[in-house]
């Protein structure tokens, strides 16, 4: 399969309007601290003629656990608007195991889920629920992921890997121990989907770390790695409302979905 046939779509399935710059950034980048910062929550569709691959499956009303977010529809429902069929998707990439990326697993009933072993081991290990670390994940989600691993439906990677011709994942860490970014070859050049390796374009473009991470040095190392991976292409931030402005809207889904390439 020629690598350049891949298309990349993103669709916003939820928003959060309660954040501030002081909460999301560090040091000088956190000024003014009371500036309101909106997060959009995206799921990503990697489309080629013979299959759809999905990156991240967000959350549902149930798995959101009362967090202050506005859910428009579940990620699986949102993907249907792009012509996707969640039950037929063969592969779901999980960038990491935070609550807003792994909460809508069940509709992908035929999929193998791809994650880094370092991520799985961390969230099933002794530090997963310690302090601030535990705030960002839900035990129910981790238990479902562990069950998928026991069922043989979790592919755990030890570093970078090619999942299909023109689609690779790259272990970066930083945000969490097993955070991975996804690189897709398209007709317009490479697309690097950062997920939470860069919540906002400002993070990777201005070398400003998001406040939530497990290794600050790896956050900055990840920025460098994404620039290397994206030479001749683009890096797409994982939660920035500007995603909906920088890329062309999908007809009929203006303000909700874009075709990145």
N, C-alpha and C positions, 0 to 999 in steps of 0.2 A: 504493500500500500504506500503510495507516495506520501511523504510526511506533510506536504504542503496542503493537503485537502482538509485539514482540521479547521473547524470553525469554533469560536469561543464566545459563549453568551453568559451574561450575568443577570440575575433577577433579584431584586430587593423584596424580601418577604416580611420584613419587620423594621421598626425604627426604635430609637431610644433618644429622648430629648431631655434627659435629666443630667447629662454630664457637663463638666466644666473643664476648661483648659488646665486649671490647677489640679484636677483629678487625673487627667489623661497624659500630661507631659511632666517633665522633670526640669528643675533648675530654671535658667533664664527662659527656656521655651514655655514654661508654665505661666508666664506673665502676658496679659492680666489673668489672674487665677479664676476670676468669676465669669470669664467669657464663656457663653454657652457653646457647647460642641455637640453636634448631632452625630450619632452613629447610625449607619444603615447596615442591615444584616443581609448578606447575599448568599445564594447558592449558585454554583457555576456549572455550566453544561459544555462539555467538550464533544463536539459532533464531527463524525466522519461518516462516509456512506454506509458502512456496515455496522456501526455501533455508536451508542452514546455512553460517554463516561462522565460521572458526576464528581464534583469536588465539594465536599462538606454538605452536611444535611441538617444544619441549624437546630431548631427546637420547635416544640409544639406548645400549645397552651398548658398541657399537663407538665411537660418536662421543663418549662420555663420557671416553675417553682415560685411564682409570684414576683419575679424580678420586674422592674419598672420599664417594660418594653411594650410597644404596640405591635401586635401580631396581625398582619394582613391575611395571610394564609400560611399553612405549613410549607416547608420547602418542597415536599413531594407534590403538593397541590400547585405550587408556583411553577414547577417544572412542566407540568401538564400544559400550562399556558404557552410554553415554548415548543409544544409538540412532543414532549418527552413522555415515556411510559415507565414510571419508576419500577414496576414489577419486572420489567424486561431488561433493566440496566445490568450489565454483567460485572461492572467494576465501579466501586465508590472509593475515591481517595479521601482520607481524613487527614487534614493538615495537622491537627492536634486534638486533644480530648476535652477542651473546655466546653462548658455546657451549651454554648451557642453554636457549636459545630457538629455535635454528635447526637442530637435529641430526637431525630425523626428517622430512625433506622428501619423500623418494621416494614414500611411500604416497599423497600428495596429487597424484596423477598428472594430474588435470584442472584443477588450481587455477592461478590467477594469484596471485603473491605480491606483497604491497604493503608497501613500505618507503619511508623517506625517502632522497632522493638524497644528503643529507649523510652518512647512515650508510653507504651503499654506497661513496661516494667515499672516506670515511675508511678503511674496512677493505680497500679495494683500493689504498690509497695508501701512502706511504713510512713512516708512523708506526705502522702497524697492529701490527707485531711488536716494537715498542720497549719493553723493560723490562716493567713491570707491565701495561701496556696489552695486550701480547701474551699474557699469561697467561690472559686471559678469553675468548679466541676460539681457534678451531682453523683452520689453513690449509685443511684438507679441506672444512670447512663453507663457508668463504669462496669456495673454488674452485667448489663446487656452486652457490652463489648467483650467482657470476659467469657460470656456464654457463647458468643460468636466464635471466639478463639477455640473453645472446647469443641465446637461443632465443625471445625475445619473451614470456617468461612472468613477467617481473619488472616491476611497475608502480612506477616511482620518482616520488615526490611532492616538490614543492618547497613544503612547508608544509602547512597544514590542508586537509582535503578531506572531502567527503561520499562515502562508498563505496556506500551504499544509503540509501533513506529512513529517517531515524532513526539511522543509524550513521555517525559521523564520527571521523576521526583528527586529532590535533593535535601538531605538531612542538614539542617542548619542549627537547630537548637535556639537558644536565646530567649524567646518568649516562653517556651516550655522546653524541657529536656529533649523532646523528640519532635519539635516542630519541623515540618518539611514544606518546601515550596514546590510548585509545579511549573514546569516549562513545556510549552506547546508550540510546535512548529506550525505556522500558518502561511497562507499565501502572502501575507503582509510582513512576514518575518516572525521571530520568536516573541511569544507572549509569556511573561513570568507572572503567575498568579501568586501574590504574596500571602494571601490570607492574613493571619495575625503577625506575620513577620514584618508587616508594615500596615498598621490600621489605617493611617492617613497617608496621602501622597507626601505630605510634609515630613513624615518620618524618614522615608528612604531618600527623598530628594534634597532634604536639608540636614540629614544626619542627626535627626532629633529622635531620641528613644521614646517610645510609648512607656507609660509608667509601670505597666504590668509585665514582668519578665522574671526569669529565674537566673539569667546570666547576662549582665549588662555588656560585657566584652563581646559575647557572642551575638548580641543584638547588632552591634556595629559591624562585626565581622559578617553578619548576614546581609547587611546593606551592601557591603562590597561584593559579596558573592552574587547577589541578585543583579547588580550592575554588570558583572562579568557574564552572567547567563543571558542577559537581555540585549547584548550588543547587536545593534541593528533592529531592535524591536522595542517593546514597552514593558514596564513593570506596572501591574495593576494592584492598587491598594485594596485591602480586604474589607474595610468598613466605611470608606469615605463617600459621603453624598456626591462628591464631584465625579465619581464613576459615571453617574447618570448624565453628567454634562460633557465629559471628555470623549465619550464614545457615542456612535449613532444609536438612536432609539430603535427598538424593534417596533415595526408598525403595529398600531393598536395597543401597545404597551408603553406608550410614552410616559416618562417619569417613573417607570417601574423596571424596565428591562432594556439592556443594550446588547449590541453585537460588538464585541471587542475587536474581532478580526474574522 
